[in-house]
Every structure is written in C-alpha cells, then in structure tokens.
Amino acid sequence: MFYSNSIIWIFCFSICFSISGYSQNKLEREFRIKSSDVPTLALDFMNQGPFDKKIKWYAEESQNGKSIEAKTCYKNIKYSIEFDTNGKPQDVEQKVSFASIPESLRKQIKSSLDSVFVKSKIKKIQKQWVGSRSALISLINQKTTPQSYDLNYEFIVRGKKDKQYTNYELLYNKKGVLLQILKIVSANTDNLIY
C-alpha cells in the first residue's frame, strides 16, 4: 500500500514539475488582423479612449491560449491593449522609461535583476494595468480611477544566465516583487519590443 501510494505521489510530482518547467517559457505567435475581424466589444473599448493614431490589430497565440491585441500611440506614448477572443479587456500596457519608475522601486528591481542574471540589459518596460473594463477606460483617459486595479511592470530583458544570453519577460508588481519570469521563445521578437 505504501509503495503504491509513493509511486502515485512521485508520478504526480513529476507531472507537476514538467508542467511548471514548461510554463517557464513564453511561446508566442502574433500576426496582423483586420479591424473587421475584431470583436465589437474590443472595438467599442478602443473607441472610448483618446487614441488619435491608427490602431493596429493582432491575433496572438501563446501557451495561455488565444487573444487579440490593439497597438497604438497617443501623445508619443505606445499602448498595447490585450483582449480575450470575445473582446473583454485583459490588461492595458503603456511603454515607459526606467527613469519614470519611482526611485525606491527602481532600486529594488535593479537588485532583483542582478540576482537573477550575471549581466542584463533592459530592452523595454511597460506599465501594466489590470482591472475592470470601466477602471481601464478611466486609467487610459484620466490616468486615475477610484476603482481597484493592479499595477505591474513588465520588463523585456536580455539576460545572461548559464554563460548564455537570452531574452526574458519579467513581471513585477508595484512593490517590486517578481511575480513571473519567462524565457522568450518566439520567432517574432520584434513585435514584443514594439
């Protein structure tokens, strides 16, 4: 009885370990789509924003499933808004500079990067808002909202680990806690750097 239970536990642990190891990679394929292929809810969401430049639409397939992404620019700031396939917003990302992040948070993130990598170079930073549809619309238009939402920072980093340089995506919360690190395994890295 003990032997058979041990075998089951070892098998379950092996499966969980292999799944968690697999989820450490960001596997992504992104391709342009026409606005006529975009769900009405996503189009309506974008129409409620201040965007005055052309909106480029993308379909994305990743290890997390399928999604739709709108990329645009407003007042020289690049935005990327991700939707599920029904048009419900998942997050809003705004390209920012490292200097725009509060100093104490910059120090904490720099220390984290130094502990994760032998050497690293930040290629791109995005401020990420996650919340309800109305909270995200308010944040886009007024940069504030009375509703609750999560503020994260997504870093694309070229990092050296195990004597090899690779691109990684790191997600930090507003307190500088590293929430996720993914090794980017993608044929179209240029779209990630947009």
Beta strands, then each sheet from edge to edge (+ up, - down):
strand 1: 25-33
strand 2: 56-62
strand 3: 65-74
strand 4: 77-83
strand 5: 89-95
strand 6: 119-131
strand 7: 149-161
strand 8: 164-173
strand 9: 178-186
sheet 1: 1+ 2- 3+ 4- 5+ 6- 7+ 8- 9+ 1+
end
